Amino acid sequence: MRDFPELTAADIHRIEARAHQLRAEYMRDLISALGRKIATLSRKTAMLFHRRRSMNSHPHSLTH
């Protein structure tokens, strides 16, 4: 068996506060990455529609 140091109430509170901080940082980073991904997909989708519209309005397009 190992001997573990006894934790005081203050030690436990510090550990809990640090765990809370780490969870908050993780969620912040996760939401930020998700926001960047959504923005990238939105731009790609917009460019796809922009290209189609500009291709169809071109005088030498195959649809005319």
Buried (B, 14 or more C-beta within 10 A) or exposed (E): EEEEEEEEEEEEEEEEEEEEEEEEEEEEEEEEEEEEEEEEEEEEEEEEEEEEEEEEEEEEEEEE
